[in-house]
Amino acid sequence: MVPDMEAAGSTGVLSSSADDGVNNPETEQTQNETSNAKRRRGRNPEDKEYRSLKRLLRNRVSAQQARERKKVYVSDLESRANELQNNNEQLEEKISTLMNENTMLRKMLINTRPKADDNH
């Protein structure tokens, strides 16, 4: 078994009892607690609560940003719809004017043609 450096102390020197190959119950227990603490990292209730609150806050911020993006998108769509409506009204007005002009020109053309009956 390789000794844990943290369990050995800050100098990295092991006690003589660990070197003899004899199992010291206190050293084993300390090493087990240290390794268990490492494995269980993030599982304590404070970490869970912290992560949960952090995730909740991120979710709220994300939802608010989504609502703002949607508001901008909808307002852009509404302004585009108004522009298209105005453009459509102008084009319909132009069509009406051109149709009236066309009708008037046809009548003028009919009136200015020499009649076939007049020549005979």
C-alpha positions, 0 to 999 in steps of 0.5 A: 500500500502506498502511503498518502502524503497528506496523512504522512504530514507536511514533511512527507516523512512517515512514522517508523511504525508505518515502515515496518509493515505492521498495520497501525489501526490509528494510521489506517483509520486516518488514511481511510477517513482522508480517502473517504473524504476525497471520494465523498466530495460534493455530497455533503448537504451544504454542497448540494444546497449550494449547487442547487441554489447556484443552478436555480439562480442560473436558471432564473437568469437564463429564463429572464434572458429568454423572456427579454429575447422573446420580447425583442423578437416579438416587437421586431415582428410587430414592427415588420408586420406594420411596415409590410401592412403600410407597404401593402396599402401603398401598393393597393393604392397604386394598383387602384390608380393604375387601373383607373388610368388604364380604364380611362386610356382605353376609353380615350383609345376607343373614342379616338379610333376612326369608326369603320362605319364612317369610312364606308 
